[in-house]
Amino acid sequence: MSDFKNLDRLLQKYVDDGLPNCSCMIAKKGEILYENYFGWADKENTVPLTADHVFRQASLTKIAMYTTGMMLYEQGRFLMSDPLYEYFPEFRHSTKIIQLPNGTLEEVPVEHPITVKQIFNMTCGLPYEMIIGGIPVHHPTAKAMADEMKALRANGYFTLRDQIKAAARVPLAFEPGTRFLYGFASELTAGLLEVLCDKPAEQVIKEMLFEPLDMDSSANFLFGDLESRLVKNYYLKPGKTLADPDCLTVPDKVHEASFVGPLGTVPGFARVITNCRDYTKLMQMLANGGIHNGEHILGRKTIDLIRTNTLTPTMIKEDFSNDYLAGYGYGYGMRTLMNRYEGQHNGMLGQFGWTGGSGTWAECDPETGLSIVYMHNLQPNLEQYHHLRMREVAYGCL
C-alpha cells in the first residue's frame, strides 16, 4: 500500500520555505492514488489553492501539442521524412552557420532540408529567441533570431504564421539533424497543426485532444471562467531568494496579456492553461495504451514511438546533458528515461514527459500505467530543487 506522508511533508515544506503554491496528482490505471494542494492561488489576498485553480503550463504544453501531432501522424497526414518546405515553402532554401578552419563563421546552404522529424525531436537548428543551448548568444543564429523577433514585436500583435516566416530568414545553427537544440521547433510543430487542420493550433489541440479527454478546464486560451481560476503569475525578484521577505512580484496586465488571453489575442502560439486533474487525464491516457474511458485516442505503438530516444550518444553528451536532464534521452517532443543510475531516478525505464518553465512537470509510464503531474507557478521556476526532490519522494512513496 502506498504511503504519501513524505510527499505531503515535502510539498508543505516548499510552501513553508516561500514557494507560493504547489499541487500534485498521482494516478495508476485510472485510479487516483494521491492528490493534494498547498499554498495560495493569491498569496496577498490569502486565497487558498484548490483543485479548481489552473496554472500556466509554459513548455509542458509540448506534451499536449506533440500528442496531437502524433494523432495526425496516425491519420496519415504527414510523414516524418517530409521536408518542412512542403508545409512552409519559405524553408526550401535554408542556410546554416559553419565554422571555417581559421575560426571564422560563414553562412552557407544546408546539405539537406529540415524534415518533420527534426521539428519533432528538436534537431532543426533554430533556437528560441536569445537561447541557443551551449552556443554563445553572440552566435549569428541567436543574433538573427533576436533581431527578427524584435522586429515582429515592434509591430505589436503577430500571428504564428508571421513568426514562422520571420524565423525562416534565420540561418540555422547547424546542419539539420546533427545536433539537439531546444527551441523554435515547437512553433514549427504548432504551425504544422495549423496547416494540416486549417485552423489555429490552439483550437486544434482543444478539439482533437482536450475535448475527447473531457479536459474541461484546459485550453491554450482563456474561456469560460478560467481567468477567475488562474493562479497569480509570481516572479522571484532579481537577487532575492524565496527565504527573503518581499521576494515576489507579479507582472502588469500588459505583460500578462502577451502570454495569456482569449483565442486569437496572444501573439504567436499561446501555451496551455490547465490543472493537475485535467492534465492527469492526458497523462493517464498516454500511460494506459491511448485509451480514455474506453475510447481509443492514440495507438499504443505510437506512444512507444513518442518515447523512443532519437538522439545519438554524442548529442546527449554535448547537447542534452545536465543535472536536471541526466539519464534521459529525447523522443518526439518529450524526454524518455534511459539510465536510472545516471539520472538518480527511482522510477521505471521508458518513463516519459516534460517540464514547463513556469514550474510544471509531468511524467508517465506505460509499463505500469502510472502518471505523476506536479504544478507550481513561479519564474524562474527553480526546477532542479523542486522537481527532482518531488520526483524522488513521489516514486519512493509508491
N, C-alpha and C positions, 0 to 999 in steps of 0.2 A: 504494500500500500504506500502511495506517495505521501510525503510529509513536507509541506511547504513553509514550515516555520522559519527556516533560514532565509528563504526568499522574502517573506514578509519583513523580517528584520533588516535585510539589506535595502529593500526599496524604501522602507521608513527612514533608514539612516541617510539615504540620498536626500530626502526632503529635509530631514533634521540638519543636514550639512549645507543646506541652501538651495538645492535644486527646487525649482518652483513646483514641479509636478512630475509624476510618472505613473504609468499603468502597464499591466502585463496580463496576458491571457495565454494559457497553455491548453491544448486540446489533443486528443488522440482518438482516431477512428470515430469522429463525430461527437465524442463526449468531452465536455469542458471539465478539465482537471483542476484548473486554477484560474481565478480572476480576481484582481484587486486593484484599487485606485488610491493614490497617495497625493497629498498636497493640494494645490489650488489651481483652478482654472483661471482665476483672477485673484492674485495674492493680495493686492492693495485693498480690494473690497471683500476679502475673506469669503470668496465663492469656492466651496469645495469642489474638487474634481470628481466627476461621476462617470458612469458608463455612457451617458448620453453625450458627453462632450466630444468634440472632434479635434484632430490635430493636423497640422500641415505636414505632409509626408516628404517633401523635397524629393530626393533621389530614390526613396522607397517606391515612388511612382513606377520605377522600372519594372518591378515585379508584375504589376498590372499591365503596363504597356507591352512588354515583351511577351507576356502570356497571350494578350490579344493578337499580337503579331503572329504567334505560332498557331493560333486558331485560324488565321487567314492562310497560313502556310498549309495547314491541313485541308483547306478548301482548294488548294492548287492555284492560289492567286499569284504566287511568285516562286522562284527557285533561289536557293542560297547562292547559286553561282551567277545569277543575273547581274549584269553590270548596272551600277547605280544610275548611269545616264539614261537607261531605258525609262526611268521614272522621273529623273531630273536631268534634262538634256544639257544643262549648264555644266555638268560634271564630265562631259565627254572628253575634254582636253585638259584634265587636271595636271598640275605641276607639283614638284616636290623640291625640298631643300636638301642638297648634298654637301658634304664637306670634302674639299679637294685635298690632295696630299700636302699642300703648303698651308693647310689650315683655314683657308678662306671658304666661305659659303657661296653656293651658286644655286640658282633656280633652274631646274631642267624638267622636261616632260616625264611623267611616270611611265614605267615599263608596262604596267598592267592597270586597267581602270579599277576603281573601287567597286567591290561587289556587295550584294546584300548581306552576305555572311559577315563582311568586315564592319558593317554598322551594327550587326547583332552581337559581335564579340569585341567591339571597341578597338579594332586594329586598322581603322580607316585613315588615321593620321591627323585628325582635326581635334584640337583641344577645346575646352570651354574658354571663354574669354579670360585671358591673363593666367590660365592654368595649363601647364604643359608637362605634367609629371616631373621627371628628373631633368628635363631640358630647361636651361635657364630662361627666364621670362624675356630676356633681350633677344632670344631666338627669332628670326624673321617670321616664322609661322605665328608665334604668340603676338608679336607686334602687329602683324597684318590682321589677325582676328580681332584684336583690341580696337584697331582703327576702324574696321568695318562695323563692329557693334556700336562703337561710339557714334558713328555717323547715323546709324539707324535710330538710336535713342534720341539724337538731336532733333529728329523729325517727329518725336512723340510716339504715338501708337504705331506698331508694325505687326504684320501677320507672320505666322510661321513660314509661309512661302517667301515673304520678303527676306526673312532671316536666312533661309537656306540659299537663296540667290546671292546674298552677300557673302556667305561662307564659301560658296563655290569660287569666289575670286581669291581665296586664301591659298597659298602654296602649302601642300601637305608637309608634315614634319618628317616624313619618311615614306618609303615605298609601301603602298597599301599591303597589309597582311604580314609585315615583317616585325612590327613592334606592337605592344599594347599601350594605348594612350586613352585614359578616361576623358570623356568629353562630349563633343558635339554629335557624336554618333547617335545619342538619344534623340536629339532634334530631328536628325535624318530619319530615324525609325518612326517617330511621330508623323513626319511628313509622308512617309510611305503609307501609313494608315490612311491619311487624308486622300492621297492619290488613288488608292485602291477602292476606297469607300465613298469618295466624292462628298465628304462632309468633314467638319473639324475633328481632329484626332480625339479631343476631349469627349466629344459626343459619341464617337465610335467605341471608345473604351466603356462608357456608361451603358450604351445599348447592347454591346456584344458580351460584356463581361459582368459588370456590376448588377444589371437588372436580372439576368438569369440566375445570379448567385444570391438574389434577394438582399443586396447590399444597399439598403435604403438610405443610409447616412453617408454615402460615398459618391464623390464626383471630382473632376478636375476643376470644378467651378462651384460658386455658391448658388444654391437653390433652396426653396422652402425656408426652413428655419435654421439652416446650417450656420449662418452668420452669428446668430444669437448663441449658438452652442460651441463656437470656435474658441479654444483657449487663447489666452493672451500670447503674443509673439515676443517672448522675452529674449533680450540680448544681454550678454555679460559685458559690462563696461570695460574698455581697454585698460589694462594694468590692474584690474581687480580680480579677485578670486571669489568663489561662492561663499567663503567664510567672512568676507568683508561686509560691513554694513553698507546699505545703499549701493549694492553692486549691480543691480539690474536696471535695465531701461527698456522702453517699448518704442518702436519706430512710429513716426507720424502716419496719418491716414494716407497721405500721398504715396509714401514708400510702400505701405501695405497693399495699396490698390494696384501696384505694379506686379504683385505676385499672387494676389487672391482677389477674386471678383466674380460677377456673373459671367456666363458664357459669352465669349467674344470681346471681353473688356480687358483681359490681361495680354500684354504684348507677347508674341511668340507662342510657346507651348506652356500652358499652365499645369502645375503639379496637383497631385491628388490631395483631397481633404477626406479624412475618414477617422475611424476609431478602432480600438482593439477588437471589439466584437465583429465588426464588419470585415476587417482585414483577415481575421481568423477564418471567415468563410472562404476567402480566396486561398489562404494557405492550407486549409483542410482539403479543399478540392485538389490542390496540387499534391498533397500528401497521400491522397486516397484514390489514386488512379483516374483522376479527372472527373470524378462523379460528385454531384451535389444533389442531395435529396432524391437520389435515384435517377437523376438526369445526367446524360453524358455532356460534359463541357469541353473536354480536351482528352486526346488519347494518351493512355499510359506510356506508350513507347515514345510519344512526342515529349512527354515530361522527362523521360530518360534522356532524350536528345538535349533538352534545355540544360540539364545538369551534367552533361558530358564536358570535361575540360577541353578547351580549344587552343590553349596556349602551349607553346614549346617550353622545355625546361629553361632555355635562355631567356625567353620573355618573362617567365615567372621570376627568375632570379634578378633580372635587370629592371623590370617594369611593374611587377606585381608582388613586391616583397617588402613588408614592414611588419612591425609587431602586431598591428591590427589585422592584417591580411594573411599572416603566417599560416601555412598549412592548407591554404585554399588555392584552387585554380579558378578559371573563369569559363563559363559556358556561354549560353545565349542570354545576355542581359543580367546574369546572376552569377555569384561566386558559388563554388562547389567544393566541399571538404575532401581533400585528397590525402592528408597526412596528419593524424591526430597528434603525434608527438611534436612535430614542428609547430603546430598551432596551439599546443597545450589545450586541446579541445576534447572535452569528455563526452561528446556526442557520438553520432554514428557517421562513418564514411559515406559520402554521397549526399549528405545533407546540403541543402542549397537555399540561397536567399540573398538579401542585400541590406543596405543601410541608407538612411536619409540624413542629409546634413543638418536637418532640424532636430535630430535626436532620436529618430525612429529606427527600428531593427526588426527583421523577421527572418525566420528560417524554418524549413520543414524537412521531413524525412519520409520518403515514400516506402521505405522498407518496414517501418513501424507504424506509419500513419500519424506521426507526431508533428505538431507545429507549435512554435513559440512566437508570439508577437509582443514587442515591447515598444512603448512610446513615451517620449517627453518632448517638449518644445523649448529649446534653448540654443542660441547661437553665440559663439561657437559651441558645438554640441557636446564637447568633452567625451567623445565616443569611446576612446580607449579605456578610460577609467570606468565609465558606467556600463557600457555594453559587455565588455569582456567579463567583468565581475558578475553581472546579471546572468550571462551565458553559463559560466561555470557553476554558479549556485543553482540555477534552474535545472540544468541537467543532473546535478548532484541530487536534487530533491526527487528526481524520478528513479 
